[in-house]
Amino acid sequence: MASAVDHHVDLGLSSSQVEAQRKAHGTNVITPPERDPWWKLFLEKFDDPVIRILLIAAVIAIAAGMLNGEFIEGIGIIIAVLLATGLAFINEFKANQEFDILNQVNDDVPIKVIRDGAYASVPRKDIVVGDVVLVEAGEETPADGTLIEAVSMLVNESGLTGESEPNKKVDKNYPDKESIKHTTYGADQVLRGSMVIDGHGLFEVTAVGDGTEIGKTARAAAEDTGDETPLNQQLDKLSKVIGVVGLAIAVATFAALVARGALVGEITSTSTQWLAAAIAGVAVSVALIMVWLPMVYDGLELAFGMEAPAWLGGGDDDDEENAGGGLKTWLTVIGIGAAIAAVGLGGLIATGTPAGELFDEAAMNRFLEYFMIAVTIIVVAVPEGLAMSVTLSLAYSMRKMTAANTLVRKMHACETIGAATVICSDKTGTLTMNEMKVFETVVPSVEGSLNPNDPNSALLIESISANTTAHLGRDASGTKALGNPTEAALLLWLESE
């Protein structure tokens, strides 16, 4: 807690003291979690495992299309990817904007303070340490502070403690604070986010913004653990299965077609040409090791639980430099593949084989045809519509929750809470509305509903109304009761009767 500035309570802070306190302790605004720029938020959508495998399929399809002139498959996959990622980005971007607007409205709520010896109304964000603030029943405490005066004051701190029972508050000079029912926080302290339900009081602000208890809690809750959602885990597993099965079938098909071509005479090459083709195949395989080797490790992981090395993205090492660096590794393996091709084919030329006779054009066309068939198998195995289906489902859930006054910042949060199997939670105010209601009444002298013309009913209505300290308030959302929870429930019952 920050120490209070030296001033007389009746006078409050002067204008110069307000500026000095603001410079020393900051404004009464809870710093929102650091936001990524919009372009980074869009790029995050490509971290989805299904999106990644679709991109690989699109690259393969377009590369194959450059050879045979058919680009429809690759373009179709890219359009599906852009639709899925674009829809997810737009929904989350709009949700962030709605959160910002809501926070801005809350920060502009007028608060009654004493400044320069007079009462004044200032936005909540302009409250500073040392301000003397007046709070009454039905108002939310704008900052943490110590009570100077408290008259019949009851405060609901369930937003911080989870306890629905209102706490009695007294001023700091109360002679026997220890005798008051034990609470999480001191009997002479009020906290930002707590609600005054009865009485009124004056308090001196001791902490604002991030320095308040709720500010510290918000900062801790905003930390991203980096854990994958259950849906992402399932999609990641699905993408691995698709990649492994697709690669295995494609390699088996290519090998079978080459063997068939050699047996039926579709490929007629000399031993030297076969050797040159083998060297070229090894070189290309090494150059593309970053494409197929992760799929091999995915297969080993699915079958035996074996984890890929760090340089292939496995393990817990997130440090690109220590893990080998993605671009550096790509360039290295491509260079090794090119070196194998240069050394191997150069060796054949050195033995006296003319460069023009190393490859048979007809055989090369056959190899290309077989390769295209294998690539087609991989592309067809990828479910292009899955990413869009998942995105549309989550977007629909997000809109439905927004319509129910529940703002969702991250789209995948809809699925994450749906996958919960056990919820450990306080009941009152969390699983319930934290509002007492009259369930049943038994009044011997009153039969059925209350009737104002009946003397006994009129006496009951008058007794409840005259002796309550609670009162009813009305706004756009309906009738609300402020004050003691039990008395408020009785007033709402009278209202309904």
C-alpha positions in Angstrom: 0.0 0.0 0.0 1.2 3.5 -0.8 1.5 5.9 2.0 -1.1 8.6 2.1 -0.2 12.2 1.2 -0.2 14.7 4.0 -3.5 16.6 3.8 -6.6 17.4 5.8 -9.4 15.0 5.1 -12.0 17.8 5.0 -10.1 19.6 2.2 -8.9 16.6 0.2 -6.1 17.0 -2.3 -5.3 20.2 -4.1 -4.8 20.3 -7.9 -1.0 20.4 -7.5 -1.1 17.5 -5.1 -3.3 15.5 -7.6 -0.7 15.9 -10.3 2.2 15.0 -8.0 0.4 11.9 -6.8 -0.4 10.9 -10.4 3.2 11.2 -11.4 4.4 9.3 -8.3 1.8 6.4 -8.3 0.2 6.4 -11.7 -3.4 6.5 -12.9 -6.3 4.4 -11.8 -6.3 2.3 -14.9 -5.5 -1.4 -14.9 -3.1 -2.0 -17.7 -4.6 -4.4 -20.2 -2.6 -7.5 -21.2 -0.1 -6.8 -24.0 -1.8 -7.1 -27.3 -0.2 -8.4 -30.5 -0.6 -6.2 -33.6 -3.4 -7.2 -35.9 -1.0 -8.7 -38.5 0.5 -10.9 -35.8 -3.0 -11.9 -34.6 -3.7 -12.9 -38.2 -0.5 -14.9 -38.6 -1.3 -16.8 -35.4 -4.2 -18.4 -37.2 -1.7 -20.3 -39.3 -0.4 -22.1 -36.2 -3.4 -24.4 -36.5 -2.1 -27.9 -37.3 -4.8 -28.5 -40.0 -4.0 -25.2 -41.6 -0.3 -26.1 -41.7 -0.9 -29.4 -43.4 -3.2 -27.6 -45.9 -0.5 -25.1 -46.7 2.0 -28.0 -47.4 -0.6 -29.6 -49.6 -1.2 -26.3 -51.4 2.6 -25.9 -52.1 2.9 -29.4 -53.4 -0.2 -29.0 -55.6 1.0 -25.7 -57.1 4.5 -27.1 -57.7 3.0 -30.1 -59.5 0.7 -27.7 -61.4 3.7 -25.8 -62.7 4.7 -29.0 -64.4 1.4 -30.1 -65.9 -0.4 -26.7 -66.1 -3.2 -27.5 -63.6 -3.4 -25.1 -60.7 -7.1 -25.5 -59.7 -6.4 -27.9 -56.8 -3.7 -25.7 -55.2 -5.7 -22.4 -55.7 -8.7 -24.1 -54.1 -6.8 -25.2 -51.0 -5.3 -21.6 -50.6 -8.8 -20.1 -50.8 -10.1 -22.5 -48.2 -7.2 -21.6 -45.9 -7.7 -17.9 -46.3 -11.4 -18.2 -45.6 -10.9 -20.2 -42.5 -8.0 -18.0 -41.1 -9.8 -14.7 -42.2 -13.0 -15.6 -40.4 -11.2 -16.6 -37.2 -9.2 -13.4 -37.3 -12.2 -11.1 -37.9 -14.1 -12.7 -35.0 -11.3 -12.4 -32.5 -10.4 -8.9 -33.7 -14.0 -7.7 -33.1 -14.1 -9.3 -29.7 -10.9 -7.5 -28.7 -12.5 -4.2 -29.8 -15.6 -4.9 -27.7 -13.5 -5.6 -24.7 -11.7 -2.3 -25.2 -14.9 -0.3 -25.5 -16.3 -2.0 -22.3 -13.1 -1.2 -20.3 -13.2 2.5 -21.6 -16.8 2.9 -20.4 -16.0 1.5 -17.0 -13.0 3.8 -16.6 -15.2 6.9 -17.3 -17.7 6.2 -14.5 -18.1 9.4 -12.4 -16.8 9.1 -8.8 -17.5 11.6 -5.9 -14.3 12.9 -4.3 -13.3 15.8 -2.1 -10.7 18.1 -3.7 -9.7 21.7 -2.9 -12.1 21.6 0.0 -15.2 20.9 -2.1 -17.1 17.9 -3.4 -16.3 17.1 -7.0 -17.1 14.4 -9.6 -14.2 12.9 -11.5 -13.9 9.9 -13.9 -12.7 6.7 -12.1 -9.5 6.7 -14.1 -8.5 10.1 -12.7 -8.6 8.9 -9.0 -5.1 9.1 -7.4 -3.5 7.9 -4.2 -4.5 10.2 -1.4 -7.9 11.2 -2.8 -10.8 11.2 -0.3 -13.7 9.3 -2.0 -17.3 9.1 -0.9 -19.1 5.8 -1.6 -22.8 5.0 -1.0 -25.0 1.9 -1.2 -25.1 0.6 -4.7 -21.8 2.0 -5.8 -18.6 0.1 -6.7 -15.4 1.0 -4.8 -13.1 2.6 -7.5 -9.8 1.9 -5.8 -8.2 0.4 -2.7 -8.2 2.5 0.5 -8.6 2.9 4.2 -11.9 4.0 5.7 -12.0 7.4 7.4 -15.7 7.3 8.1 -18.1 4.3 7.9 -21.9 4.5 8.7 -23.7 1.1 8.8 -21.4 0.0 6.0 -21.7 -3.5 4.5 -19.5 -4.4 1.5 -19.8 -7.3 -0.9 -16.3 -8.6 -1.7 -17.4 -11.7 -3.6 -15.7 -10.5 -6.7 -12.3 -10.9 -5.0 -12.9 -13.5 -2.3 -15.8 -15.6 -3.7 -17.6 -15.2 -0.4 -21.2 -14.0 -0.9 -21.8 -12.9 2.8 -21.4 -9.1 3.0 -18.7 -7.8 5.3 -19.1 -5.1 7.9 -16.7 -2.2 7.5 -15.6 0.3 10.1 -13.3 3.3 10.1 -9.6 3.1 10.9 -10.2 4.6 14.4 -12.8 2.1 15.4 -11.7 0.9 18.9 -12.3 -2.8 18.6 -11.7 -3.8 15.0 -10.5 -7.3 16.1 -14.0 -8.1 17.4 -15.5 -7.8 14.0 -16.1 -11.0 12.1 -12.9 -12.2 10.4 -12.6 -11.3 6.7 -10.0 -11.9 4.1 -9.1 -8.2 4.2 -9.1 -5.7 7.1 -12.3 -4.4 8.5 -11.2 -0.8 7.8 -10.1 -1.5 4.2 -12.1 -1.3 1.0 -10.9 -2.7 -2.3 -11.5 -1.9 -5.9 -14.2 -4.0 -7.4 -16.2 -4.5 -4.2 -19.8 -3.3 -4.0 -21.3 -1.2 -1.2 -24.6 -2.8 -0.4 -25.6 -0.8 2.7 -24.6 2.4 4.4 -22.0 4.9 3.2 -18.4 5.9 4.0 -15.4 8.1 3.2 -12.1 6.4 2.4 -8.6 7.6 1.6 -7.1 5.9 -1.5 -4.0 3.9 -0.9 -3.5 2.1 -4.2 -4.7 2.7 -7.7 -4.7 0.8 -11.1 -2.2 -2.1 -11.2 -1.3 -1.6 -7.5 -4.8 -2.6 -6.3 -5.6 -6.1 -5.3 -7.8 -6.7 -8.3 -5.1 -5.2 -10.5 -2.5 -7.7 -9.2 -5.0 -10.6 -9.8 -5.8 -9.4 -13.3 -2.1 -9.3 -14.1 -1.6 -12.8 -12.9 -4.7 -14.1 -14.7 -3.5 -12.5 -18.0 -0.3 -14.7 -18.1 -0.4 -17.0 -21.1 0.6 -20.5 -20.1 1.0 -21.6 -23.7 -1.0 -24.8 -23.2 -2.8 -26.2 -26.2 -6.5 -26.4 -26.2 -8.1 -29.9 -26.3 -9.3 -29.2 -29.9 -5.8 -28.2 -31.0 -4.4 -31.4 -29.5 -6.9 -33.5 -31.4 -6.3 -31.6 -34.6 -2.6 -31.9 -34.2 -2.9 -35.6 -33.8 -5.2 -35.8 -36.8 -2.7 -33.8 -38.9 0.0 -36.2 -37.9 -2.1 -39.2 -38.9 -2.9 -37.6 -42.3 0.7 -36.8 -42.9 2.1 -40.2 -42.0 -0.6 -42.2 -43.8 -0.5 -39.9 -46.9 3.4 -40.0 -47.1 3.4 -43.8 -46.6 0.9 -44.5 -49.3 2.5 -41.9 -51.6 6.0 -43.5 -51.2 4.6 -47.0 -51.6 2.6 -46.0 -54.7 5.7 -44.3 -56.3 7.9 -47.3 -55.6 5.3 -49.7 -57.0 4.8 -47.7 -60.1 8.6 -47.5 -60.7 8.9 -51.2 -60.2 6.0 -51.9 -62.5 7.5 -49.5 -65.1 10.8 -51.4 -65.0 9.1 -54.8 -65.3 6.8 -54.1 -68.2 9.3 -52.0 -70.1 7.8 -48.5 -69.6 11.2 -47.5 -68.3 14.2 -48.7 -70.3 17.4 -47.2 -68.9 21.0 -48.3 -68.7 22.6 -49.2 -65.4 24.5 -45.9 -65.5 21.2 -44.0 -65.9 19.6 -45.9 -63.0 22.6 -45.0 -60.9 22.2 -41.3 -61.9 18.5 -41.4 -61.1 19.3 -43.0 -57.7 21.8 -40.2 -57.0 19.4 -37.5 -58.0 16.6 -39.2 -55.9 18.9 -39.3 -52.8 19.9 -35.6 -53.3 16.3 -34.5 -53.6 15.3 -36.6 -50.6 18.0 -35.0 -48.5 17.1 -31.5 -49.7 13.5 -32.1 -48.7 14.3 -33.8 -45.4 12.5 -31.0 -43.4 9.3 -32.0 -45.2 9.3 -35.8 -44.9 11.4 -36.5 -41.8 8.9 -34.8 -39.4 6.2 -37.0 -40.8 8.5 -40.1 -40.1 8.9 -38.9 -36.5 5.2 -38.3 -36.3 4.6 -41.9 -37.2 7.2 -43.1 -34.6 5.5 -40.9 -32.0 2.0 -42.3 -32.8 3.3 -45.8 -32.8 5.9 -45.8 -30.0 5.8 -42.4 -28.3 9.2 -41.4 -29.7 9.7 -37.6 -29.7 11.2 -35.6 -32.6 14.6 -33.9 -31.9 14.6 -30.1 -31.1 15.8 -29.1 -34.6 12.6 -30.6 -36.0 10.4 -28.8 -33.6 10.2 -31.6 -31.0 10.9 -31.4 -27.2 10.3 -28.4 -25.0 13.0 -26.2 -26.4 11.4 -23.1 -27.8 14.6 -21.3 -28.4 15.1 -21.1 -32.2 18.8 -20.5 -31.9 19.4 -23.4 -29.5 17.1 -25.7 -31.5 19.1 -25.1 -34.7 17.0 -22.3 -36.2 14.4 -23.1 -38.8 15.9 -21.2 -41.8 19.4 -22.2 -41.0 18.4 -25.9 -40.9 16.5 -25.7 -44.2 19.5 -24.1 -45.9 21.8 -26.7 -44.5 19.9 -29.7 -45.7 19.3 -28.2 -49.1 23.0 -27.5 -49.4 23.8 -31.1 -48.4 21.4 -32.4 -51.0 22.9 -30.2 -53.7 26.4 -31.3 -52.7 25.3 -35.0 -53.0 23.9 -34.4 -56.5 27.0 -32.4 -57.6 29.5 -35.0 -56.2 27.6 -38.1 -57.4 26.7 -36.9 -60.9 30.2 -35.3 -61.2 31.7 -38.6 -60.4 29.8 -40.3 -63.1 30.9 -37.7 -65.6 34.5 -38.2 -64.5 34.3 -41.9 -65.3 33.7 -41.0 -68.9 29.9 -40.9 -69.2 28.7 -37.9 -71.2 26.5 -35.6 -69.3 23.8 -35.8 -71.9 23.5 -39.6 -71.5 23.1 -39.5 -67.7 19.3 -39.2 -68.0 16.8 -40.8 -70.4 14.1 -38.2 -71.4 11.4 -40.9 -71.8 12.3 -42.4 -68.4 12.4 -38.9 -66.8 8.8 -38.2 -68.1 7.7 -41.5 -66.6 9.3 -40.7 -63.2 7.5 -37.3 -63.3 4.2 -39.0 -64.1 4.6 -41.4 -61.2 5.6 -38.5 -58.9 2.5 -36.6 -59.9 0.3 -39.6 -59.0 2.0 -39.8 -55.6 1.6 -36.1 -54.9 -2.1 -36.3 -55.9 -2.6 -39.0 -53.2 -1.1 -36.7 -50.6 -3.2 -33.7 -51.6 -6.5 -35.7 -51.9 -5.9 -37.2 -48.4 -6.0 -33.7 -46.8 -9.5 -32.6 -45.7 -9.7 -29.1 -47.1 -13.1 -28.4 -45.6 -12.1 -29.4 -42.0 -10.5 -26.1 -41.1 -13.5 -24.1 -42.4 -15.9 -26.4 -40.6 -14.1 -26.0 -37.2 -13.8 -22.2 -37.7 -17.5 -21.8 -38.5 -18.6 -23.9 -35.5 -16.4 -21.9 -33.1 -17.5 -18.6 -34.7 -21.2 -19.6 -34.3 -20.5 -20.5 -30.6 -18.7 -17.2 -30.1 -21.7 -15.2 -31.5 -24.2 -17.2 -29.4 -22.3 -16.5 -26.2 -22.0 -12.8 -27.1 -25.8 -12.7 -27.6 -26.0 -14.1 -24.0 -23.9 -11.2 -22.7 -20.7 -13.3 -22.5 -17.8 -11.8 -24.4 -15.3 -14.3 -25.7 -11.8 -12.9 -26.6 -10.3 -16.1 -27.9 -12.4 -18.3 -30.3 -10.9 -21.6 -29.1 -12.0 -20.7 -25.5 -15.6 -21.8 -26.5 -14.3 -25.3 -27.2 -12.0 -25.4 -24.2 -14.6 -24.8 -21.6 -16.9 -27.3 -23.4 -14.2 -29.9 -22.9 -14.0 -29.4 -19.1 -14.9 -32.6 -17.2 -14.5 -31.3 -13.6 -15.0 -27.7 -12.4 -13.7 -26.8 -8.9 -15.6 -23.6 -8.1 -17.2 -21.7 -5.3 -21.0 -22.0 -5.5 -22.5 -18.6 -4.6 -21.9 -15.9 -7.1 -20.2 -18.2 -9.5 -22.6 -21.1 -10.2 -25.5 -19.0 -8.9 -26.5 -15.4 -9.4 -25.5 -14.3 -5.8 -29.0 -13.0 -5.3 -31.4 -14.1 -2.5 -35.0 -14.8 -3.5 -38.1 -15.6 -1.5 -39.0 -19.1 -2.5 -42.1 -19.7 -0.3 -44.0 -17.8 2.3 -46.3 -19.1 5.0 -48.4 -16.3 6.7 -51.2 -17.8 8.8 -53.5 -14.7 8.5 -52.9 -14.3 4.7 -54.3 -16.8 2.2 -52.9 -16.9 -1.3 -51.3 -13.8 -2.8 -51.0 -10.5 -1.0 -54.0 -8.2 -1.3 -53.5 -4.6 -0.4 -57.2 -4.3 0.5 -56.9 -7.0 3.1 -55.8 -5.6 6.5 -53.4 -8.4 7.3 -51.7 -8.2 3.8 -51.6 -4.4 4.1 -49.9 -4.6 7.5 -47.3 -7.1 6.2 -46.6 -4.9 3.2 -46.2 -1.8 5.3 -44.0 -3.6 7.9 -41.6 -4.8 5.3 -41.5 -1.5 3.4 -41.1 0.8 6.5 -38.5 -1.3 8.3 -36.2 -2.1 5.4 -32.8 -0.4 4.8 -32.7 -1.7 1.2 -34.3 0.0 -1.8 -35.2 -0.8 -5.3 -33.6 0.6 -8.4 -34.6 0.3 -12.1 -32.6 0.5 -15.2 -32.7 -0.9 -18.8 -32.0 -4.5 -17.5 -35.0 -4.4 -15.0 -35.6 -4.0 -11.3 -32.6 -4.4 -9.0 -32.4 -4.3 -5.2 -29.6 -2.6 -3.3 -28.8 -3.1 0.4 -29.0 -5.9 2.9 -29.5 -9.2 0.8 -32.3 -10.5 3.0 -34.2 -7.3 3.0 -33.6 -6.8 -0.7 -35.1 -10.2 -1.4 -38.2 -9.3 0.6 -38.6 -6.0 -1.4 -38.3 -8.0 -4.7 -40.9 -10.4 -3.4 -43.3 -7.5 -2.7 -42.6 -6.1 -6.2 -43.4 -9.4 -7.8 -46.6 -9.8 -5.7 
